[in-house]
Amino acid sequence: GQNNLGACLLALGDLSAAEAAFRKALELDAGYVGARLGLADIHLRRNQILKAEEEVMTAEALEPGNLQVKSLMANVHLARNEYRAAIAALEAVVEATPEDARARCNLGTACRMEGSFPEAEQQYRAALAIKPAHTDAHYGLGQTLRAVGQLDQARQAFADALKIDPAHPATRLALAEIARQGKDLKTAEAQYLKILEAQPVHVQALEELAEILLLQKRFKELEKRLSDAALLNPDSVAIKMILGDAQLKTNNPAAALASFQAILPKLAAEQRGPVLQRIAICQGKSGDHRAALGTAQGILKDNPNDLPALRVAGAASEGLRNAAQATGYYKKILELQPNDAFAQQALKRLGLR
């Protein structure tokens, strides 16, 4: 019933609806391990590691021998960069189910993340021997071969992944990164566009495509693509951040300010720092030094050592012709970062060393 519905919604990527379904399943039966594992998966995708661990541990207490529980606990360990613990958990799963291609692929990923590339390659190839059409195993093998410098073999593994799933975003991102490292921006752009054809609001593809369009000064195209993505997903903070950053870099601080201000109400207090930094910069670039100083001082009240806020506060103080206050901010920067060129040049400009 509700658990199966949650699983279907999770597969479609609708995390909120999936969570609601899993919680309804638990209202009917608090011991439903599948629903708890579904919630753990959702928490991991949202980077809520502690909540994921709580659900997995509850599931483990209910069914100590459940191999899916062990696999999800391994994912919790991976999210914390606890690679050896993840490998130990997954080795137990592989030992119990040696013909499980997914378990072997997961073990390969844990080994790869730890840097044990021969072991990772062995597990990925074992997974592919069991299930040749395993997209994630081809992708993982490609990343492993790439890590040891075997680029031609890595490209072949990625190509094999795309034969199975032409829209596989992780594989196309990896190929785009290889292309960018080789200064082949055209190929990298083509990979991002392929991802965006299937997922128009894929955040990483949008962010990295934006970097290419900025480098090539294709500003109108950049803003249209990001604006369209923001309209498609109006609740996405990440997309609005990319849009605001692009507007700031293209010397449109007023538009950037509007984008960043639209984000603030959606954030918890502890998440607002980076957005407030950007707002202060936009206010300064727009010539509203008083507003910039007020925003920067608000940041510094909670974090006196925030370097971006100190820079904005110094520049805003200069704009307000308060040299003594500006000097204080610049000297504070140099206390924290003695070789900071911005502060050194500012003090020289003010007649100080």
Helices and strands as residue ranges (DSSP letters): H 2-11, H 15-28, H 33-45, H 49-62, H 67-79, H 83-96, H 101-114, H 117-130, H 135-147, H 151-164, H 169-181, H 185-198, H 203-215, H 219-232, H 237-249, H 253-263, G 264-266, G 269-271, H 273-285, H 289-302, H 307-319, H 323-336, H 341-349
